[in-house]
Amino acid sequence: VPVALASTKIFESLLEYEGASLEPRPGLAESWTVSKDHLMYTFKLRHNVKWHDGKPFTSADVKFSIEKIVTPLHTRGKAQFGNVSAIETPDPYTVVFKLAKPVPFFLKVFQPTEAPMFPKHAFEGVNVDDAKAVRGSPFMQKPIGTGPFRLKEWKKGEYLILERNPYYWKKGKPYLDQIVMRVIPDAAARSIALENGEIDLAPMSSVAPADIQRLGSLKNLVVNTQGTEGLGPNMWLEVNLRDKPLSDLRVRQAISYALNREKIVEVIWFGQGKPAVGPLVSGNPYFNKSLKPYEFNPNRANELLDQAGYPRGANGVRFKLQQIPLPYGESWVRMAEYIKQDLSKVGIEVETQSLDLGGWMKKIYTDWDFGIDSTFMHNYSDPSIGVQPTFVSSNIQKGLTNSNSTGYVNPKVDELFAQALIETDQAKRRKEFDDVQIILHDELPVIFLMEMAYTHVWNKRVHGLITNGISMYSNWDSVWVE
């Protein structure tokens, strides 16, 4: 989330999107055509676009970005562009994507978080076939994009200053001269900064849920939950399936029965969400309405743990688990405390380890050294984009963030996602997603907890923030202040 908030002001993609349903509109591409068989997409690029260093944006940059950066290195790159058989650049302002198979959501993938455009010339001398070389390149510290804002100053752990891009292709935009993004670790301090006008915006639930009602009563502030319909954040406990006892389905079911989702929503998150039932949130058009949430049933949890062969010891403990909560603030800490408390009631002793974000990501995605961890994932505009990468076995890759870190392998799930990836018959595609949701609901590779509700709080002097279903990940070229 923090990276996307900043990067989407710096980098753009071929298309922009309008409304909660994310209808594609011209972006860096001024127009596009699709062949009748849906295997060829031709984009006509704008002629007046320049990179932040003043050099022209061309089709060579598009080809480079997708082939060398997005497809191999982006978490969802292979899901989105894996069926691209060729990218042709017949002239500097024409790009042709040729697909081996139809991709029903292809026009939704050109979002700034999914397919950002990178300048080919900025990677000269970098071995772009080496992921470490790309991530360690000077570009990553001094990014160059086409967006309405460019990086002015970055003091890690403290603030980021973006300034107006003088080369921006939209005449008269952006309206703002600069954006200052501050790191304020303490939730109470963030709320105070909003109250006294020290900051103008706290996006995407970055204030404590307990403060939202109070802040909403203040005359100078707006509390809003719109503009995130295209994200669909879903909270769950990731479960390391590689070792016992978590490799046993009965243990995972017991954990799910032992947790009170209503309490998590109402007490921990102050009503900012609703109980989750599966990998898709209920607002997703492909949500399977037949699914039911796991009820809060400690007696059933105890029965399952007994059946799994984990009796209570003399001290009442069946086994120990390591828990690593997502280091995103006090609410996640409180939830970890609640999980520790309620699992102890069914004989599971939980040891909580607190890490900074870098340490958390290394533990989960590089070392696979965890029992359970709390996190959330976005559904995005299509399950093939946002849900598939977490559960397909091909995405079990050490060091890749937001990957299949649990080690979950189910050939039927792989098959269903593969079919849905290219299925153009909407009825058949819905059935494929229905089936995969049932399997994931029953097998619990993760413990589904809560559909999150993103809440933004901003000063009333700020205008133009909510434009589509990914408003905080939009480029803010039309945001203005009184």
Protein Blocks (a to p, Z undefined) as FASTA:
>chain_A
ZZmmmmmmmpccfbdcedjkopacdffblbdcddfklpaccddddfkbccfkopacdfkl
mmmmmmmmmmmmgmklmmmmmmpmbdcdfbfkbccdddfbdcfklmmmmcfklmccddfk
lmgoiafkbmklmmmpmklmmccdfbfbdcfbdcehiaccddddfkbfbghiafbfbdcd
dddfblklmmmmmmnomambdgehiacfklmmmmmmpmkbccdfehilmnopaddddddf
kbcfklpmklmmmmmmmpcfklmmmmmnnopacddfbfbdfklmkbcfkbccddddfklm
mmmmmmnopacdfkopabdcdddddfebjklmmmmmmmmmmmmmnopacddddddfklmm
mmmmmnopafbdcddddebjbfklmmmmmmpmklmcghiahiafnopacfklmmmmmmmm
mmcblklmmmmmmmmmmmmmmnomaccfbdcdddddddfkbghkambfklmlmgolmgcc
ZZ
